């Protein structure tokens, strides 16, 4: 009887430990080294940057309208105001981190992405629809994100072919990537192909880029 009781106790403690680990807030940047980024700005080609972007007190603010022009003449892409982050990467494990804010009413807007892939033009798009974050149009990654700051960590293991999304230091989503390519992170606001609000905005601060240093 004592052996059975002890075995049951160990099982319960182990199970509780699994729940605690799965629910724990962790630091996704552990084992990574920060890389100094360079920024390139993209905005509607016929509009001055200061009419679609501002930077004050450490906060990047991006906004765009559904009837804005694309970022260069002749493009058939949706309107955007984004920062493209350099350096590009083609291998290794890289990570984007930043604090994001999306005001109520913005919908159908990509707020962060990894551009480039072997199959298609992007590896991942994180879009806001009615306050929820989605991987492209589906599935839902997190909910109720309007009008509050939330932390986004986007980790791309190129060699392993995996992308992982953390929201507020909790793992929310993991998927296969779209194959290797010339890759880079972008953040800001970029209209989805359909079902977008007329006005779209996102704000970002404390944006950082990391690379994992592998030991041998």
Buried (B, 14 or more C-beta within 10 A) or exposed (E): EEEEEEEEEEEEEEEEEEEEEEEEEEEBBEEBEEBEBEEEBBBBBEBEEEEBBEEEEEBBBBBBBEEBBBBEEEEEEBBBBBBBBBEBBEEEBBBBBBBBBBBEBBBBBBBBBBBBBEEEEBBBBBBBBBBBBBBBEEEEBBEEBBEEBBBBBBBBBBEEBBBBBBBBEBBBBEBEBBEBBEBBBBBBBBBBEEEBBEBBBBBBBEBBBBBBEEEE
